[in-house]
Amino acid sequence: APAPLPGAAGGGSAALLGRVQLARAQRGTHVRGVVALGAGRVRLVVELRARRGTASVVLGRLTRPSAGPGRVAFSVALSAAGRRALRRARRLALTVRIGGTPREGRAVTRIAAVTLRP
């Protein structure tokens, strides 16, 4: 079952990104989830990152230029490098960064961990 992430920081923009539902363990080459967006139009960016040594590498990204209020489902595909890493290791630990930026105001970010298996 998807675990909700706590609504964290962001000052007055905290209501911009509400509850995020994201299963910690998922199968396949896509990371799926749902985010609740506050009032107004928001630019939504979901990024998949993995550690490679001391660096953090982006292995997938989804951008929705103008998402409206309410629940928004997302599915982010792994890049070719991500699919290769998953195939070799049989498990891929990812950090999911979900960011929302209103037309005027500060960006708000939520971070979660997900493990993918083939």
DSSP file (Angstrom, degrees, kcal/mol; ACC not computed):
  #  RESIDUE AA STRUCTURE BP1 BP2  ACC     N-H-->O    O-->H-N    N-H-->O    O-->H-N    TCO  KAPPA ALPHA  PHI   PSI    X-CA   Y-CA   Z-CA
    1    1 A A              0   0    0      0, 0.0    23,-0.3     0, 0.0    21,-0.1   0.000 360.0 360.0 360.0 140.1    0.0    0.0    0.0
    2    2 A P        -     0   0    0      0, 0.0    21,-0.2     0, 0.0    31,-0.0  -0.370 360.0-138.9 -63.9 137.0    1.3    3.5   -0.8
    3    3 A A  E     -A   22   0A   0     19,-1.2    19,-1.0    -2,-0.1     2,-0.1  -0.851  16.0-126.1 -98.8 128.9    2.7    5.3    2.2
    4    4 A P  E     -A   21   0A   0      0, 0.0    17,-0.2     0, 0.0    15,-0.1  -0.453  19.1-133.4 -71.7 145.4    1.9    9.0    2.5
    5    5 A L  E     -A   20   0A   0     15,-1.5    15,-0.5    -2,-0.1     2,-0.1  -0.768  28.4-104.5 -94.3 143.7    4.8   11.4    2.9
    6    6 A P        -     0   0    0      0, 0.0     2,-0.8     0, 0.0    -1,-0.1  -0.390  34.3-109.6 -66.8 144.9    4.5   14.1    5.6
    7    7 A G        +     0   0    0     -2,-0.1    12,-0.1   103,-0.1     2,-0.1  -0.662  53.5 179.1 -75.0 111.2    3.7   17.6    4.4
    8    8 A A        -     0   0    0     -2,-0.8    -1,-0.0     1,-0.1   102,-0.0  -0.136  23.9 -27.2-105.6-162.3    7.0   19.4    5.0
    9    9 A A        +     0   0    0      1,-0.1    -1,-0.1    -2,-0.1   100,-0.1   0.529  61.4 114.9 -37.6 176.4    8.6   22.8    4.6
   10   10 A G    >   -     0   0    0     98,-0.1     3,-1.9     6,-0.0    96,-0.1   0.449  62.0-126.3 130.7   6.8    8.1   25.6    2.2
   11   11 A G  G >  S-     0   0    0      1,-0.3     3,-1.2     2,-0.2    97,-0.0  -0.371  86.2  -6.6  63.4-132.8    6.8   28.6    4.3
   12   12 A G  G 3  S+     0   0    0      1,-0.3     3,-0.5     2,-0.1    -1,-0.3   0.615 132.4  64.9 -72.5 -12.7    3.5   30.0    2.9
   13   13 A S  G X>  +     0   0    0     -3,-1.9     3,-2.2     1,-0.2     4,-0.5   0.316  66.8 107.2 -91.4   8.8    3.7   27.7   -0.1
   14   14 A A  T <4 S+     0   0    0     -3,-1.2     3,-0.4     1,-0.3    -1,-0.2   0.808  74.9  57.0 -59.5 -30.5    3.3   24.5    2.0
   15   15 A A  T 34 S+     0   0    0     -3,-0.5    -1,-0.3     1,-0.2     3,-0.2   0.563  87.2  82.1 -77.3  -6.8   -0.3   24.0    0.8
   16   16 A L  T <4 S+     0   0    0     -3,-2.2    22,-2.6     1,-0.2     2,-0.6   0.943  99.9  32.0 -62.4 -50.2    1.0   23.9   -2.8
   17   17 A L  E  < S+ B   0  37A   0     -4,-0.5    -1,-0.2    -3,-0.4    20,-0.2  -0.950  81.4 176.9-110.2 115.5    2.1   20.3   -2.6
   18   18 A G  E     -     0   0A   0     18,-3.9    19,-0.1    -2,-0.6    -1,-0.1   0.276  47.4 -10.4 -91.8-139.6   -0.2   18.2   -0.4
   19   19 A R  E     -     0   0A   0     16,-0.1    17,-2.0   -12,-0.1     2,-0.5  -0.331  59.4-154.7 -64.7 136.0   -0.1   14.5    0.4
   20   20 A V  E     -AB   5  35A   0    -15,-0.5   -15,-1.5    15,-0.2     2,-0.6  -0.961   1.9-159.6-113.4 127.4    2.1   12.3   -1.8
   21   21 A Q  E     +AB   4  34A   0     13,-3.3    13,-2.2    -2,-0.5     2,-0.3  -0.940  25.8 152.9-109.4 122.2    1.2    8.7   -2.2
   22   22 A L  E     -AB   3  33A   0    -19,-1.0   -19,-1.2    -2,-0.6     2,-0.2  -0.934  40.9-128.6-152.6 118.6    4.1    6.5   -3.3
   23   23 A A        -     0   0    0      9,-0.5    92,-0.1    -2,-0.3     9,-0.1  -0.513  15.5-141.9 -69.8 135.2    4.8    2.8   -2.7
   24   24 A R  S    S+     0   0    0    -23,-0.3    91,-3.0    -2,-0.2     2,-0.5   0.814  89.6  42.4 -69.7 -30.8    8.2    2.3   -1.3
   25   25 A A  E    S+d  115   0B   0     89,-0.2     2,-0.3    91,-0.0    91,-0.2  -0.978  73.5 167.7-119.9 125.2    8.7   -0.9   -3.3
   26   26 A Q  E     -d  116   0B   0     89,-2.6    91,-1.7    -2,-0.5     2,-0.3  -0.928  23.9-137.0-134.6 157.9    7.7   -1.1   -6.9
   27   27 A R  E     +d  117   0B   0     -2,-0.3     3,-0.3    89,-0.2     2,-0.2  -0.884  60.6  28.0-116.1 147.4    8.2   -3.4   -9.9
   28   28 A G  S    S-     0   0    0     89,-2.7    -2,-0.1    -2,-0.3    89,-0.1  -0.626  97.9 -61.8 106.7-164.9    9.0   -2.6  -13.5
   29   29 A T  S    S+     0   0    0     -2,-0.2    49,-2.4    89,-0.1     2,-0.3   0.194 106.7  73.2-111.3  14.1   10.7    0.3  -15.2
   30   30 A H  E     - C   0  77A   0     -3,-0.3     2,-0.5    47,-0.2    47,-0.2  -0.963  67.1-141.5-126.5 146.3    8.3    3.1  -14.1
   31   31 A V  E     - C   0  76A   0     45,-2.4    45,-2.7    -2,-0.3     2,-0.3  -0.945  26.7-165.8-104.6 124.4    7.8    4.8  -10.7
   32   32 A R  E     + C   0  75A   0     -2,-0.5    -9,-0.5    43,-0.2     2,-0.3  -0.848  20.2 133.2-115.0 146.5    4.1    5.5  -10.1
   33   33 A G  E     -BC  22  74A   0     41,-2.1    41,-2.8    -2,-0.3     2,-0.4  -0.972  39.9-117.9-170.3-179.2    2.5    7.8   -7.5
   34   34 A V  E     -BC  21  73A   0    -13,-2.2   -13,-3.3    -2,-0.3     2,-0.4  -0.997  19.3-168.4-136.9 138.7   -0.1   10.4   -6.8
   35   35 A V  E     -BC  20  72A   0     37,-2.5    37,-3.1    -2,-0.4     2,-0.6  -0.984  18.0-135.4-128.0 141.6    0.3   14.0   -5.5
   36   36 A A  E     - C   0  71A   0    -17,-2.0   -18,-3.9    -2,-0.4     2,-0.4  -0.845  23.0-157.3 -94.8 125.4   -2.4   16.4   -4.2
   37   37 A L  E     -BC  17  70A   0     33,-2.9    33,-2.1    -2,-0.6   -20,-0.2  -0.816   8.8-131.5-105.2 144.1   -1.9   19.9   -5.5
   38   38 A G        -     0   0    0    -22,-2.6   -22,-0.1    -2,-0.4    -1,-0.1   0.045  50.3 -49.4 -76.8-168.5   -3.3   23.0   -3.9
   39   39 A A  S    S+     0   0    0     30,-0.1    -1,-0.2   -24,-0.1     2,-0.0  -0.256 101.3  28.6 -65.7 150.3   -5.2   25.8   -5.5
   40   40 A G  S    S-     0   0    0     -3,-0.1     2,-0.3    62,-0.1    -3,-0.0  -0.106  98.7 -52.2  90.8 171.4   -4.0   27.4   -8.7
   41   41 A R        -     0   0    0     27,-0.1    62,-0.6    25,-0.0     2,-0.4  -0.646  55.3-170.4 -86.7 142.0   -1.8   26.1  -11.6
   42   42 A V  E     -FE  67 102B   0     25,-2.4    25,-3.3    -2,-0.3     2,-0.7  -0.986  26.3-129.9-135.7 139.8    1.5   24.5  -10.7
   43   43 A R  E     - E   0 101B   0     58,-2.8    58,-2.0    -2,-0.4     2,-0.5  -0.837  33.8-156.9 -86.2 118.0    4.5   23.4  -12.8
   44   44 A L  E     -FE  64 100B   0     20,-2.4    20,-3.2    -2,-0.7     2,-0.4  -0.857  14.8-178.9-104.9 128.0    5.1   19.8  -11.5
   45   45 A V  E     -FE  63  99B   0     54,-2.7    54,-3.3    -2,-0.5     2,-0.5  -0.993   5.1-173.2-127.2 125.5    8.5   18.1  -11.8
   46   46 A V  E     -FE  62  98B   0     16,-2.8    16,-2.7    -2,-0.4     2,-0.4  -0.983  11.0-173.9-118.6 125.1    9.2   14.6  -10.7
   47   47 A E  E     -FE  61  97B   0     50,-2.5    50,-2.6    -2,-0.5     2,-0.5  -0.958  16.4-149.9-125.7 135.9   12.8   13.4  -10.8
   48   48 A L  E     -FE  60  96B   0     12,-3.1    11,-2.9    -2,-0.4    12,-0.9  -0.912  22.9-179.7-104.3 125.7   14.3   10.0  -10.2
   49   49 A R  E     -FE  58  95B   0     46,-2.5    46,-3.1    -2,-0.5     2,-0.3  -0.940   9.3-172.9-127.3 148.6   17.9   10.0   -8.8
   50   50 A A  E     -F   57   0B   0      7,-2.3     7,-3.3    -2,-0.3     2,-0.4  -0.960  29.0-109.6-135.0 154.6   20.3    7.3   -7.8
   51   51 A R  E     -F   56   0B   0     42,-0.4     2,-0.4    -2,-0.3     5,-0.2  -0.686  27.7-179.2 -84.4 134.6   23.7    7.3   -6.1
   52   52 A R  E >   -F   55   0B   0      3,-3.0     3,-1.7    -2,-0.4     2,-0.4  -0.860  69.4 -53.2-131.4  98.2   26.7    6.5   -8.2
   53   53 A G  T 3  S-     0   0    0     -2,-0.4    -2,-0.0     1,-0.3     0, 0.0  -0.607 119.9 -24.7  68.2-123.6   29.7    6.7   -5.9
   54   54 A T  T 3  S+     0   0    0     -2,-0.4    -1,-0.3    -3,-0.1     2,-0.2   0.535 124.8  86.5 -95.8  -8.0   29.5   10.1   -4.3
   55   55 A A  E <  S-F   52   0B   0     -3,-1.7    -3,-3.0     1,-0.0     2,-0.5  -0.546  71.7-133.3 -93.4 158.3   27.5   11.6   -7.1
   56   56 A S  E     -F   51   0B   0     -5,-0.2     2,-0.4    -2,-0.2    -5,-0.2  -0.956  23.6-159.9-109.7 124.5   23.7   11.7   -7.6
   57   57 A V  E     -F   50   0B   0     -7,-3.3    -7,-2.3    -2,-0.5     2,-0.5  -0.876  16.4-127.9-111.7 135.4   22.6   10.8  -11.1
   58   58 A V  E     +F   49   0B   0     -2,-0.4    -9,-0.3    -9,-0.2     3,-0.1  -0.706  29.1 172.4 -81.2 122.3   19.3   11.6  -12.7
   59   59 A L  E     +     0   0B   0    -11,-2.9    20,-3.0    -2,-0.5     2,-0.2   0.274  64.7   3.8-114.3   8.2   17.7    8.4  -14.1
   60   60 A G  E     -F   48   0B   0    -12,-0.9   -12,-3.1    18,-0.2    -1,-0.3  -0.825  58.2-170.4 175.5 148.1   14.3    9.7  -15.1
   61   61 A R  E     -F   47   0B   0     16,-0.3     2,-0.4    -2,-0.2   -14,-0.2  -0.987   4.7-169.6-152.9 140.4   12.3   13.0  -15.2
   62   62 A L  E     -F   46   0B   0    -16,-2.7   -16,-2.8    -2,-0.3     2,-0.4  -1.000   8.5-170.6-129.6 132.0    8.7   14.0  -15.8
   63   63 A T  E     -F   45   0B   0     -2,-0.4   -18,-0.2   -18,-0.2     3,-0.1  -0.988   9.7-171.7-125.6 127.0    7.6   17.6  -16.2
   64   64 A R  E     -F   44   0B   0    -20,-3.2   -20,-2.4    -2,-0.4     3,-0.4  -0.951  12.2-158.5-112.4 108.4    4.0   18.8  -16.3
   65   65 A P  E    S+     0   0B   0      0, 0.0     2,-0.3     0, 0.0    -1,-0.1   0.812  80.3  14.8 -60.2 -33.1    4.1   22.4  -17.4
   66   66 A S  E     +     0   0B   0    -23,-0.1     2,-0.4    -3,-0.1   -23,-0.2  -0.734  69.8 174.1-149.2  94.4    0.6   23.3  -15.9
   67   67 A A  E     -F   42   0B   0    -25,-3.3   -25,-2.4    -3,-0.4     3,-0.1  -0.849  22.1-139.8-102.2 136.3   -1.1   21.0  -13.5
   68   68 A G        -     0   0    0     -2,-0.4   -31,-0.2   -27,-0.2   -27,-0.1  -0.232  35.2 -70.0 -86.6 177.9   -4.4   22.1  -11.9
   69   69 A P  S    S+     0   0    0      0, 0.0     2,-0.2     0, 0.0   -31,-0.2  -0.272  91.4  47.8 -68.6 155.1   -5.6   21.6   -8.4
   70   70 A G  E    S-C   37   0A   0    -33,-2.1   -33,-2.9   -32,-0.1     2,-0.4  -0.680 101.0 -22.9 113.3-168.0   -6.6   18.2   -7.1
   71   71 A R  E     -C   36   0A   0    -35,-0.2     2,-0.5    -2,-0.2   -35,-0.2  -0.672  57.0-168.4 -83.7 129.3   -5.0   14.8   -7.2
   72   72 A V  E     -C   35   0A   0    -37,-3.1   -37,-2.5    -2,-0.4     2,-0.3  -0.977   8.3-150.3-122.1 120.8   -2.5   14.3  -10.0
   73   73 A A  E     -C   34   0A   0     -2,-0.5     2,-0.3   -39,-0.2   -39,-0.2  -0.629  17.0-171.1 -85.9 146.7   -1.2   10.8  -10.9
   74   74 A F  E     -C   33   0A   0    -41,-2.8   -41,-2.1    -2,-0.3     2,-0.3  -0.977  17.6-170.0-138.3 153.7    2.3   10.5  -12.3
   75   75 A S  E     -C   32   0A   0     -2,-0.3     2,-0.5   -43,-0.2   -43,-0.2  -0.929  11.7-164.2-142.5 114.8    4.4    7.7  -13.9
   76   76 A V  E     -C   31   0A   0    -45,-2.7   -45,-2.4    -2,-0.3     2,-0.2  -0.895  11.0-144.1-108.3 123.0    8.1    8.4  -14.5
   77   77 A A  E     -C   30   0A   0     -2,-0.5   -16,-0.3   -47,-0.2   -47,-0.2  -0.565  19.5-114.7 -83.9 146.0   10.0    6.0  -16.8
   78   78 A L        -     0   0    0    -49,-2.4   -18,-0.2    -2,-0.2    -1,-0.1  -0.497  31.0-118.6 -72.6 147.7   13.6    5.1  -16.2
   79   79 A S     >  -     0   0    0    -20,-3.0     4,-2.5    -2,-0.2     5,-0.2  -0.234  36.0 -93.9 -74.2 174.9   16.1    6.3  -18.8
   80   80 A A  H  > S+     0   0    0      1,-0.2     4,-2.2     2,-0.2     5,-0.2   0.894 129.3  51.4 -59.5 -40.7   18.2    3.8  -20.8
   81   81 A A  H  > S+     0   0    0      1,-0.2     4,-2.2     2,-0.2    -1,-0.2   0.882 110.0  49.9 -64.4 -37.8   21.0    4.0  -18.2
   82   82 A G  H  > S+     0   0    0    -23,-0.2     4,-2.4     2,-0.2    -2,-0.2   0.904 109.8  49.5 -66.9 -42.1   18.5    3.4  -15.4
   83   83 A R  H  X S+     0   0    0     -4,-2.5     4,-2.3     2,-0.2    -2,-0.2   0.892 111.3  50.6 -63.7 -39.2   17.0    0.3  -17.1
   84   84 A R  H  X S+     0   0    0     -4,-2.2     4,-2.2    -5,-0.2    -2,-0.2   0.924 110.8  48.3 -63.2 -45.1   20.5   -1.0  -17.7
   85   85 A A  H  X S+     0   0    0     -4,-2.2     4,-2.5     1,-0.2     6,-0.3   0.893 112.2  49.4 -63.8 -40.0   21.4   -0.5  -14.0
   86   86 A L  H  X S+     0   0    0     -4,-2.4     4,-2.1     1,-0.2    -1,-0.2   0.900 110.8  50.0 -65.2 -41.4   18.2   -2.2  -12.9
   87   87 A R  H  < S+     0   0    0     -4,-2.3    -2,-0.2     2,-0.2    -1,-0.2   0.895 115.5  42.8 -64.4 -40.4   18.8   -5.2  -15.2
   88   88 A R  H  < S+     0   0    0     -4,-2.2    -2,-0.2     1,-0.2    -1,-0.2   0.918 124.7  31.9 -73.1 -44.4   22.4   -5.6  -13.9
   89   89 A A  H  < S-     0   0    0     -4,-2.5    -2,-0.2    -5,-0.2    -3,-0.2   0.655  90.3-139.9 -91.5 -16.5   21.7   -5.2  -10.2
   90   90 A R  S  < S+     0   0    0     -4,-2.1     2,-0.3    -5,-0.3    -4,-0.1   0.469  84.3  55.6  67.7   2.0   18.1   -6.7  -10.1
   91   91 A R        -     0   0    0     -6,-0.3     2,-0.4    26,-0.2    26,-0.2  -0.936  65.3-165.1-161.1 139.4   17.3   -3.9   -7.6
   92   92 A L  E     - G   0 116B   0     24,-2.4    24,-2.8    -2,-0.3     2,-0.5  -0.956   9.9-151.4-136.2 116.0   17.6   -0.1   -7.9
   93   93 A A  E     - G   0 115B   0     -2,-0.4   -42,-0.4    22,-0.2     2,-0.3  -0.758  26.5-177.0 -86.7 123.4   17.4    2.3   -4.9
   94   94 A L  E     - G   0 114B   0     20,-3.5    20,-2.5    -2,-0.5     2,-0.5  -0.881  27.4-141.7-123.6 152.1   16.0    5.7   -6.0
   95   95 A T  E     -EG  49 113B   0    -46,-3.1   -46,-2.5    -2,-0.3     2,-0.6  -0.966  21.0-152.7-106.6 126.7   15.3    9.0   -4.5
   96   96 A V  E     -EG  48 112B   0     16,-3.5    16,-2.1    -2,-0.5     2,-0.6  -0.896   7.6-166.0-104.2 120.5   12.2   10.6   -5.9
   97   97 A R  E     -EG  47 111B   0    -50,-2.6   -50,-2.5    -2,-0.6     2,-0.6  -0.934   2.4-169.5-108.1 119.4   12.1   14.4   -5.8
   98   98 A I  E     -EG  46 110B   0     12,-3.0    12,-2.7    -2,-0.6     2,-0.4  -0.939  10.7-178.1-111.8 117.1    8.6   15.9   -6.4
   99   99 A G  E     -EG  45 109B   0    -54,-3.3   -54,-2.7    -2,-0.6     2,-0.4  -0.923  12.7-169.3-121.5 141.9    8.7   19.7   -7.0
  100  100 A G  E     -EG  44 108B   0      8,-2.6     8,-2.5    -2,-0.4   -56,-0.2  -0.996   3.0-174.4-128.4 131.8    5.9   22.1   -7.5
  101  101 A T  E     -E   43   0B   0    -58,-2.0   -58,-2.8    -2,-0.4     6,-0.2  -0.980  13.1-148.4-127.3 119.9    6.4   25.7   -8.6
  102  102 A P  E     -E   42   0B   0      0, 0.0     3,-0.2     0, 0.0   -60,-0.2  -0.314  35.9-101.8 -75.3 168.8    3.5   28.2   -8.9
  103  103 A R  S    S+     0   0    0    -62,-0.6     2,-0.5     1,-0.2   -61,-0.1   0.899 114.7  23.3 -59.0 -39.6    3.6   31.0  -11.5
  104  104 A E  S    S+     0   0    0      2,-0.1     2,-0.3     0, 0.0    -1,-0.2  -0.991 112.4  37.1-128.1 124.7    4.6   33.4   -8.8
  105  105 A G  S    S-     0   0    0     -2,-0.5     2,-0.2    -3,-0.2     0, 0.0  -0.780  87.0 -38.7 132.4-176.7    6.2   32.2   -5.6
  106  106 A R        -     0   0    0     -2,-0.3     2,-0.2   -96,-0.1    -2,-0.1  -0.489  52.8-111.8 -86.9 151.5    8.7   29.6   -4.3
  107  107 A A        -     0   0    0     -2,-0.2     2,-0.4    -6,-0.2    -6,-0.2  -0.548  26.5-151.8 -76.4 146.8    9.1   26.1   -5.3
  108  108 A V  E     - G   0 100B   0     -8,-2.5    -8,-2.6    -2,-0.2     2,-0.4  -0.975  12.0-164.1-120.8 136.4    8.2   23.4   -2.8
  109  109 A T  E     - G   0  99B   0     -2,-0.4     2,-0.4   -10,-0.2   -10,-0.2  -0.956  11.3-167.8-127.0 140.7    9.9   20.0   -2.9
  110  110 A R  E     - G   0  98B   0    -12,-2.7   -12,-3.0    -2,-0.4     2,-0.4  -0.956  12.1-157.7-119.5 144.4    9.0   16.6   -1.4
  111  111 A I  E     + G   0  97B   0     -2,-0.4     2,-0.3   -14,-0.2   -14,-0.2  -0.977  15.7 167.4-127.1 136.8   11.6   13.8   -1.3
  112  112 A A  E     - G   0  96B   0    -16,-2.1   -16,-3.5    -2,-0.4     2,-0.4  -0.961  28.9-124.0-143.3 159.2   10.9   10.0   -0.9
  113  113 A A  E     + G   0  95B   0     -2,-0.3     2,-0.3   -18,-0.2   -18,-0.2  -0.883  27.6 178.1-107.3 138.3   12.8    6.8   -1.3
  114  114 A V  E     - G   0  94B   0    -20,-2.5   -20,-3.5    -2,-0.4     2,-0.5  -0.990  17.8-149.9-137.2 143.7   11.7    4.0   -3.7
  115  115 A T  E     -dG  25  93B   0    -91,-3.0   -89,-2.6    -2,-0.3     2,-0.4  -0.975  15.2-157.7-114.7 125.8   13.2    0.6   -4.5
  116  116 A L  E     -dG  26  92B   0    -24,-2.8   -24,-2.4    -2,-0.5   -89,-0.2  -0.815   9.3-175.5-102.4 141.8   12.6   -0.8   -8.0
  117  117 A R  E      d   27   0B   0    -91,-1.7   -89,-2.7    -2,-0.4   -26,-0.2  -0.945 360.0 360.0-126.8 153.0   12.8   -4.5   -9.0
  118  118 A P              0   0    0      0, 0.0   -91,-0.1     0, 0.0   -89,-0.1   0.523 360.0 360.0 -66.9 360.0   12.4   -5.9  -12.5
